[in-house]
Amino acid sequence: MNTTRNTLPNDQHDKSAEMGLTRAAARLAIETTSDAITIPARQAACKLITDTLAVAIAGHTAPGIEPTRAQLREWGGCGEAHTLVWGDALPAPQSAFLNGAMIHALDYDDIHLPGGVHIMCSVFPAALAGAELAGATGRTLVEAVIMGVEVGVRIGAINASSDDTRIHGFFSSSVIGGFGATAAACRVRGMSVDQTVQAFGLCLSQASGSRQALFDMSLAKRLQPGFAARSAMWSSALAQRGVTGGHRALEGSEAGLFRLFSGLTDLPTPETFLEPRDFYEIERASIKRFPACGATHAITQAAIQLSTQHGLTADNIDRVEVYQKPAGDALVDAPFELGETPQVNAQFSTAYGAAVGLLRRQAGLMQITNDQVRDDTEVADLARRVIYHKHMDAVPPSDPVEDGFPSYFNLREVLIVRTRDGRELRHHVSRRQVLDPKLVTDEDVSHKLEECCRYAGLEDGVSQRVLDAVKSLEDAPDIRAVLDSCIHDQETTSGSPSV
């Protein structure tokens, strides 16, 4: 097996100049051979699949998920694909939608920073539903996930290169993630390049997602990757039946993806898009350590470390100050308030991450339930008193960026605690120190899975079943073991994956 290059067969590159980006993306998704997919990529995929199943388990009863599931069950339809945890048999688009929403519900799922997207929350549900429809092997599922991530992230990296202000209003994880999900669905269903091109066109017709849901701290944000996964199932199914979607979904100068969503006109060539690499993008996906926006992670980690070192309590903390980056971070630097959904407000608040880290020295799932955020008045009160600095002198220098990650990844974020006895305590942490994919071990993911199972009340061997199912996935004749491994209560569902 090739372990060094991520590329299409050499004899196919000479035709790339005859095609646009959409066809290049389709060829990357479909024509990359099994032998070309490296061992590190497969290992990274299995680690991410484990993490994705873990956060789905934790998220299956998160606010907003149960009423969504109830509506889907009421609508009913052909029971052709099963949901994670619940085990409901639903139409494939509905199953992919609910799975995507569960995975993203607690903002504990992975994030690909070079591509600027949460990626597995849309790619994995589409690949899973497509695999069940096609009766695919576990190996085929893994490869579809790898290539879905590859396509989605390469598209996302182009989009993230724009400085057009319009891009900041779109939720890239659903707009861009839908193309990765479509690529995965087409590959796992054995579709052709031509069919995949048309599926991308159909995906563009459904591409959507706004960050307003996040700015308003609403539950709609967690549903958007599910919408992208659902759209991928529509796109692949209709394209497979011959419905055309257009062949310039990405590069169309009139209304293609980049023209619409980021105003980009100077696009990379197909040759550049398909250029060989010595890694797969799935290897650069970051697994989260806290169930909160990744932009809060560095300050939360700094707070835990500082409090542990100095034994800080509510009684001896006078004031807390934070610095993230010169322009601040528009997602997480607003003053903390409980709001209608305290969990969401806590997840997207650097101030809350600092407060809970300082006072509780942990920031896990149990610290961000709606009830806990309401009841822990000490943390909420401290969070309201956190001061944000837009500028700060003598910030420790950042390391140079050499691996394609955004510049802020290496920026030192500073936490300052002023104590009642007159001390000034400082600690600085970069996001790389918390979110670097290379720092997360299989053991870390296993512990996270156990935490998610405890949080969801599924402790009777579920975590070990998930680990065993993923470990043997590439040798499995189908995907039943993965679906069965995390079923909550088969007696309450409309069907079991084993049926």
ROVEXMAR-693448 format. One line per field, with one value per residue (C-alpha): y, x, z; chain; residue number from 1. Coordinates in steps of 0.1 Angstrom, whole numbers. Each point is the difference from the previous one (the first is absolute). Last residue first. Layout:
ROVEXMAR-693448
c2: (Y, ...)
c1: (X, ...)
c3: (Z, ...)
nulum: (A, ...)
voti: (NUM, ...)
end
This chain:
ROVEXMAR-693448
c2: (-60, 4, 38, -3, 14, 26, 7, -3, -37, 6, 21, 21, -16, 9, -32, -11, 27, -7, -38, 3, 17, -28, -27, 12, 0, 38, 3, -23, 28, 20, -28, -8, 36, 4, -32, 11, 33, -17, -24, 8, 37, 17, 28, 27, 18, -34, -9, 33, -2, -36, 13, 28, -25, -21, 31, 9, -36, 2, 30, 37, 21, -4, 15, 33, 13, 9, 11, 12, 23, 19, 2, 29, 3, 30, 5, 35, -1, 26, -20, 1, -17, 13, -27, 6, -25, 5, -16, -7, -1, -33, -9, 37, -3, -25, -36, -7, -17, 28, 25, 17, -2, 28, 26, 4, 30, 30, 26, -9, 9, -10, -7, -18, 4, -29, 12, -18, -33, 4, 3, -30, -21, 8, -4, -36, -8, 15, -15, -33, -1, 8, -26, 14, -12, -36, -2, 10, 33, -9, 20, 9, 36, 11, -22, 9, 37, -1, -21, 23, 31, -16, -4, -22, -31, 19, 18, -33, -17, 30, -3, 29, 23, -6, 30, 4, 31, -5, -15, -33, 2, 34, -10, 30, 21, -1, -36, -19, 22, -8, 18, -14, 20, -4, -38, -11, -9, -16, -25, -3, -28, 16, -28, -15, 34, 9, -33, 0, 37, -5, -29, 21, 29, -23, -18, 29, 4, -37, 6, -22, -36, 0, -21, 2, -22, 20, -12, 1, -37, 1, 24, -29, 2, -1, 21, -2, 29, -5, 35, 15, -19, 11, 36, 21, 27, 37, 8, -2, 19, -21, -18, 7, 1, -28, -23, 7, 29, 17, -10, -37, -14, -23, -12, 1, -32, 6, -19, -27, -27, -33, -24, 0, 38, -2, -23, 18, 34, -10, -19, 30, 23, -20, 2, 38, 3, -20, 24, 28, -16, 12, 36, -1, -4, 37, 22, 30, 4, -37, -1, 31, -21, -10, -33, -9, -21, -16, 10, -5, -36, -6, 12, -22, -29, 8, -2, -32, -16, 8, -14, -32, -13, -29, 8, 6, 24, 21, 3, 10, 27, 12, 3, 20, 22, 5, 9, 32, 16, -19, 4, 34, 17, 31, 35, 2, -9, 33, 21, -10, -8, -33, -28, -18, -9, -17, -19, -11, -16, -19, -9, -13, -21, -16, -5, -18, -20, -12, -8, -19, -20, -9, -10, -22, -18, -6, -17, 15, -12, 29, 15, -6, 15, 31, 5, -2, 21, 27, -1, 0, 30, 25, -2, -12, 34, 29, 25, 27, -21, 6, -3, -33, -3, -32, -5, 13, 28, -16, -6, -6, -38, -1, 24, -20, -32, 16, 12, -32, -20, 25, -2, -38, -5, -12, -30, 13, -15, 26, 0, 7, 2, -28, 0, -15, 4, 14, 28, 14, 36, -6, -16, 31, 23, -20, 0, 38, 3, -23, 19, 36, -1, -29, -35, -16, 23, -21, -31, 21, 14, -35, -12, 29, -6, -36, 10, 26, -27, -24, 27, 10, -36, -2, 32, -12, -33, 17, 2, -6, -38, 7, 21, 37, 0, 8, 29, 15, -4, 19, 28, 4, -1, 29, 19, 2, -25, -1, 9, -31, -23, -5, -10, -33, -20, 9, -18, 24, 14, -3, -14, -17, -32, -19, -35)
c1: (-328, 34, -2, -31, -34, -25, 17, -10, 8, 34, 12, 31, 18, 37, 16, -28, 7, 37, -6, -24, 24, 6, 25, 22, 38, 4, -24, 19, 14, -32, -22, 23, 2, -38, -6, 25, -18, -34, 9, -28, 8, -27, -13, 6, 26, 17, 1, 15, 27, 9, 3, 22, 22, 3, 9, 28, 12, 2, 22, -7, 32, 5, -34, 12, -31, 12, 36, -9, -26, 28, 3, 11, -1, 1, -5, 0, 1, -16, -16, -34, 14, 5, -3, 14, -7, 20, -5, 33, -5, 10, -35, -6, 22, -23, 14, 17, 31, 26, -14, 28, -3, -18, 17, -11, -23, 20, -27, -37, -27, -37, 0, -31, -10, -17, -26, -30, 20, 7, -38, -7, 26, -12, -37, 5, -38, -7, 31, -7, -36, 7, 28, 35, 20, -11, 14, 35, 16, 23, 18, -33, 7, 27, -11, -37, 9, 23, -23, -29, 20, 10, -38, -14, -6, -14, -26, -9, -6, -19, -27, -24, 28, 24, 22, 38, 13, 9, 34, -9, -10, 14, 35, 21, 16, 35, -3, -11, 6, -17, -5, -13, -5, -1, 5, 7, -35, -11, 29, 35, 23, 31, 11, -34, -15, 26, -3, -38, 0, 26, -20, -32, 20, 13, -33, -23, 4, -6, -36, -11, -2, 37, 29, -8, 14, 18, -1, 34, 3, -33, 17, 20, 38, 30, -17, -5, -17, -37, -12, 31, -5, -37, 12, -4, -26, 4, -38, -8, -31, -2, -34, -14, 30, 17, -30, -9, -23, 12, 36, -8, 31, -16, -32, 12, -15, -37, -24, -13, -25, 12, -12, 34, -1, -32, 13, 33, -15, -28, 24, 24, -29, -7, 37, -1, -32, 16, 30, -26, -18, 25, -4, -38, 2, 4, 28, -12, 35, 0, -32, 12, 29, -20, -1, -10, 10, -31, 5, 37, -6, -19, 30, 23, -22, 4, 38, -5, -20, 27, 27, -19, -20, 10, -24, 29, 16, -31, -9, 36, 1, -34, 11, 31, -22, -25, 29, 6, -33, -7, 33, 5, -27, -4, 2, 38, 3, -18, 29, 21, 35, 0, 25, -26, -19, 31, 6, -36, 2, 31, -18, -32, 19, 24, -27, -22, 31, 8, -36, -5, 31, -13, -34, 16, 21, -31, -16, -29, -36, -8, -27, 19, 32, -19, -15, 35, 17, -26, 1, 39, 4, -23, 11, 34, 9, -1, 14, 28, 20, 33, -19, -17, -23, -10, -33, -6, -23, -27, -25, 25, -2, -37, -8, 20, -17, -35, 7, 16, -30, -24, 18, 1, -37, -3, 7, 6, 30, 0, 37, 9, -29, -8, -4, -28, -31, -22, -21, -9, -12, -7, 35, 16, -20, 9, 37, 0, -18, 27, 29, -7, 16, 25, -14, 21, 29, 22, -4, 5, 31, 15, -10, 19, 31, 1, -4, 28, 24, -10, 6, 34, 11, -12, 18, 32, -3, -2, -28, 17, -7, -38, 2, -8, -24, -32, 6, 30, -18, -31, 22, 18, -34, -12, 33, -2, 12, 22, 31, -4, 5, 38, -6, -16, 31, 14, -27, -18, 19, 7, 35, 21, -15, -8, -13)
c3: (108, 18, -3, 23, -8, 11, 32, 37, 4, -16, 29, -4, -30, 0, -13, -23, -26, 0, 0, -29, -24, -24, -9, 29, -5, -1, 29, 24, 23, -5, 13, 29, 11, -2, 19, 27, 4, 1, 28, 23, 5, -22, 24, -27, 21, 9, -37, -9, 27, -12, -35, 11, 19, -32, -20, 24, -2, -38, 4, -5, -3, -37, -8, 16, 19, 35, -5, -35, 14, 18, 37, 23, 37, 23, 37, 15, 38, 22, 28, -17, -31, -35, -26, -35, -28, -33, -34, -17, -38, -16, -14, -8, -31, -16, -4, -33, 15, 3, 24, 20, 38, 16, 22, 37, 3, 14, -5, -3, -24, -3, 38, 13, 37, 19, 25, -16, 1, 37, 7, -23, 17, 35, -11, -9, -2, -34, -17, 17, -11, -36, -1, -5, 30, -3, -35, 10, 10, 30, 26, 16, 10, -25, -29, 5, 0, -30, -21, 10, -10, -33, -7, -28, 20, 30, -22, -16, 33, 14, -27, 5, 11, 28, -6, -7, -16, -36, -9, -14, -37, -8, 11, 10, -27, 15, 12, 31, 31, 33, 33, 33, 32, 37, 4, 36, 11, -33, 3, -14, 12, -17, -24, -6, -6, -25, -19, -1, -11, -27, -14, -1, -16, -27, -6, -5, -38, -3, 9, 29, 11, 12, -12, -37, -27, -27, -36, -16, -8, -18, -24, -15, 0, -24, -25, -38, -18, -8, 9, -16, -32, 0, 1, 31, 0, -6, -1, 37, 12, 31, 0, -34, -22, 19, -3, -36, -9, -32, 0, 6, 17, 27, -15, -35, -15, 7, 21, -23, 10, -13, 27, 17, -1, 20, 26, 4, 4, 23, 23, 0, 8, 32, 10, -5, 20, 27, 0, 6, 30, 27, -10, 1, 38, 5, 13, -21, -14, -6, -20, -18, -11, -31, -19, -35, -30, -16, -36, 5, 10, -32, -19, 21, -8, -37, 3, 20, -28, -25, 23, 4, 30, 22, 29, 24, -24, -7, 37, 9, -28, 11, 36, -11, -20, 28, 24, -20, 6, 32, 18, -17, 19, -21, 14, 1, -37, -10, 14, -31, 13, -19, 8, 21, -32, -14, 32, 1, -34, 11, 32, -16, -26, 25, 27, -25, -11, 34, 9, -32, 7, 35, -14, -28, 26, 21, -29, -19, -1, -23, 21, 32, -14, -12, 34, 16, -26, 3, 38, -1, -23, 17, 36, -11, -14, 25, -24, -5, -24, 17, 34, -5, 30, 18, 20, 35, -11, 21, -29, -28, 0, 9, -28, -25, 11, -3, -35, -12, 12, -17, -33, 2, 7, 36, 22, 35, 18, 28, 5, -37, -25, -24, -37, -23, 21, -28, 14, 34, 4, 36, 5, -16, 23, 31, -10, -2, 33, 16, -16, 10, 34, 1, 3, -28, 6, 23, -22, -31, 16, 5, -34, -15, 22, -11, -36, 4, 14, -28, -26, 15, -2, -36, -10, 17, -19, -33, -26, -33, 1, 2, -31, -4, -29, 18, 23, -18, -33, 13, 14, -33, -18, 22, -3, -38, -26, -30, 20, 21, -30, 6, 36, -9, -8, 34, 20, 22, 30, 37, 2, 27, 14, -32, 9)
nulum: (A, A, A, A, A, A, A, A, A, A, A, A, A, A, A, A, A, A, A, A, A, A, A, A, A, A, A, A, A, A, A, A, A, A, A, A, A, A, A, A, A, A, A, A, A, A, A, A, A, A, A, A, A, A, A, A, A, A, A, A, A, A, A, A, A, A, A, A, A, A, A, A, A, A, A, A, A, A, A, A, A, A, A, A, A, A, A, A, A, A, A, A, A, A, A, A, A, A, A, A, A, A, A, A, A, A, A, A, A, A, A, A, A, A, A, A, A, A, A, A, A, A, A, A, A, A, A, A, A, A, A, A, A, A, A, A, A, A, A, A, A, A, A, A, A, A, A, A, A, A, A, A, A, A, A, A, A, A, A, A, A, A, A, A, A, A, A, A, A, A, A, A, A, A, A, A, A, A, A, A, A, A, A, A, A, A, A, A, A, A, A, A, A, A, A, A, A, A, A, A, A, A, A, A, A, A, A, A, A, A, A, A, A, A, A, A, A, A, A, A, A, A, A, A, A, A, A, A, A, A, A, A, A, A, A, A, A, A, A, A, A, A, A, A, A, A, A, A, A, A, A, A, A, A, A, A, A, A, A, A, A, A, A, A, A, A, A, A, A, A, A, A, A, A, A, A, A, A, A, A, A, A, A, A, A, A, A, A, A, A, A, A, A, A, A, A, A, A, A, A, A, A, A, A, A, A, A, A, A, A, A, A, A, A, A, A, A, A, A, A, A, A, A, A, A, A, A, A, A, A, A, A, A, A, A, A, A, A, A, A, A, A, A, A, A, A, A, A, A, A, A, A, A, A, A, A, A, A, A, A, A, A, A, A, A, A, A, A, A, A, A, A, A, A, A, A, A, A, A, A, A, A, A, A, A, A, A, A, A, A, A, A, A, A, A, A, A, A, A, A, A, A, A, A, A, A, A, A, A, A, A, A, A, A, A, A, A, A, A, A, A, A, A, A, A, A, A, A, A, A, A, A, A, A, A, A, A, A, A, A, A, A, A, A, A, A, A, A, A, A, A, A, A, A, A, A, A, A, A, A, A, A, A, A, A, A, A, A, A, A, A, A, A, A, A, A, A, A, A, A, A, A, A, A, A, A, A, A, A, A, A, A, A, A, A, A, A, A, A)
voti: (499, 498, 497, 496, 495, 494, 493, 492, 491, 490, 489, 488, 487, 486, 485, 484, 483, 482, 481, 480, 479, 478, 477, 476, 475, 474, 473, 472, 471, 470, 469, 468, 467, 466, 465, 464, 463, 462, 461, 460, 459, 458, 457, 456, 455, 454, 453, 452, 451, 450, 449, 448, 447, 446, 445, 444, 443, 442, 441, 440, 439, 438, 437, 436, 435, 434, 433, 432, 431, 430, 429, 428, 427, 426, 425, 424, 423, 422, 421, 420, 419, 418, 417, 416, 415, 414, 413, 412, 411, 410, 409, 408, 407, 406, 405, 404, 403, 402, 401, 400, 399, 398, 397, 396, 395, 394, 393, 392, 391, 390, 389, 388, 387, 386, 385, 384, 383, 382, 381, 380, 379, 378, 377, 376, 375, 374, 373, 372, 371, 370, 369, 368, 367, 366, 365, 364, 363, 362, 361, 360, 359, 358, 357, 356, 355, 354, 353, 352, 351, 350, 349, 348, 347, 346, 345, 344, 343, 342, 341, 340, 339, 338, 337, 336, 335, 334, 333, 332, 331, 330, 329, 328, 327, 326, 325, 324, 323, 322, 321, 320, 319, 318, 317, 316, 315, 314, 313, 312, 311, 310, 309, 308, 307, 306, 305, 304, 303, 302, 301, 300, 299, 298, 297, 296, 295, 294, 293, 292, 291, 290, 289, 288, 287, 286, 285, 284, 283, 282, 281, 280, 279, 278, 277, 276, 275, 274, 273, 272, 271, 270, 269, 268, 267, 266, 265, 264, 263, 262, 261, 260, 259, 258, 257, 256, 255, 254, 253, 252, 251, 250, 249, 248, 247, 246, 245, 244, 243, 242, 241, 240, 239, 238, 237, 236, 235, 234, 233, 232, 231, 230, 229, 228, 227, 226, 225, 224, 223, 222, 221, 220, 219, 218, 217, 216, 215, 214, 213, 212, 211, 210, 209, 208, 207, 206, 205, 204, 203, 202, 201, 200, 199, 198, 197, 196, 195, 194, 193, 192, 191, 190, 189, 188, 187, 186, 185, 184, 183, 182, 181, 180, 179, 178, 177, 176, 175, 174, 173, 172, 171, 170, 169, 168, 167, 166, 165, 164, 163, 162, 161, 160, 159, 158, 157, 156, 155, 154, 153, 152, 151, 150, 149, 148, 147, 146, 145, 144, 143, 142, 141, 140, 139, 138, 137, 136, 135, 134, 133, 132, 131, 130, 129, 128, 127, 126, 125, 124, 123, 122, 121, 120, 119, 118, 117, 116, 115, 114, 113, 112, 111, 110, 109, 108, 107, 106, 105, 104, 103, 102, 101, 100, 99, 98, 97, 96, 95, 94, 93, 92, 91, 90, 89, 88, 87, 86, 85, 84, 83, 82, 81, 80, 79, 78, 77, 76, 75, 74, 73, 72, 71, 70, 69, 68, 67, 66, 65, 64, 63, 62, 61, 60, 59, 58, 57, 56, 55, 54, 53, 52, 51, 50, 49, 48, 47, 46, 45, 44, 43, 42, 41, 40, 39, 38, 37, 36, 35, 34, 33, 32, 31, 30, 29, 28, 27, 26, 25, 24, 23, 22, 21, 20, 19, 18, 17, 16, 15, 14, 13, 12, 11, 10, 9, 8, 7, 6, 5, 4, 3, 2, 1)
end
